Amino acid sequence: MTMPPDPYYRADLALVHHRGFAAHASECAPGILALLDPVLARHGTVLELGCGSGLLTRHLIDAGHRVIATDASPAMLELADHYLGGSADLRVLSLPDDPLPDADAVVSVGHAVSYLPDAGAIDRAVSAMGSALLPGGVLAVDVCDLEWGAARRHQPNLGRTGPDWAIVTEFSLPSADRYVRDMTTFVRGDDGTWRRDTEHHENTLIDVSGLVGVLAAVGVPAEVRDAFGSETLPVGLRAVVGSRAPDARHPPG
């Protein structure tokens, strides 16, 4: 698959996502924060992948965590810098090949790894996440399972609006492991005129249970769950949760 020439989530779609699609991060936050209690107790560092505009990051910081928040989209990081008021260490980072800093926790919501081009790239990214965990470290990420596509095979196209934005999304499922969204955004600028932009997004769907073996290979026992805590995840979205034993040896970088 050929990736688009521009990164996902350019300025207008990033803004629409921030203003209109914040619920997922807020719903996942309590469960993730509970999983991270041991990390908070030892003042560890949380590495957040695919932080977007900082919606989950805000919850992590407010709970007292030290956070390195990363994303592949410069536009998203610009929004996060404004939203968080400079309170997070923000970095551009692209999976699966950019090196990950060692951390006491690796978290991600919004199925960031599902944007990777194929199952092999997802395996490499998740393996790198596990390898970045220090002894006692916690992993909590969400990933799109094959069920994600099967449940949306006949999904109708979607339109949503806000006071100064609108989005029209067309869905398709060209294969069992490929979920496609073509999104057209309309954003009103400060001068009152409306801008139009389009983005083509493709998600790779996998049998998420296979990631348990990927993580075991780097010394991180893990399980696939229906949720991080008591929230209800969308159909086909799985939570992968694991930890490195406190007395385990950290693998060499």
Buried (B, 14 or more C-beta within 10 A) or exposed (E): EEEEEEBBBBBBBBBBBBBBBBEBBBBBBBBBBEBBEBBBEEEBBBBBBBBBBBBBBBBBBEBEBBBBBBBBBBBBBBBBBEBBEEBBBBBEBEBBEEEBBBBBBBBBBBBBBBBBEEBEBBBBBBBBBBBBBBBBBBBBBBBBBBBBBEBBEEBEEEEEEEEBBBBBBBBBBEEEBBBBBBBBBBBBEEEEEEEEBEBEBBBBBBEBEEBBEBBEEBBBBBEBBEBBBEBEBEEBBBBBBBBBEEEBEBEEE
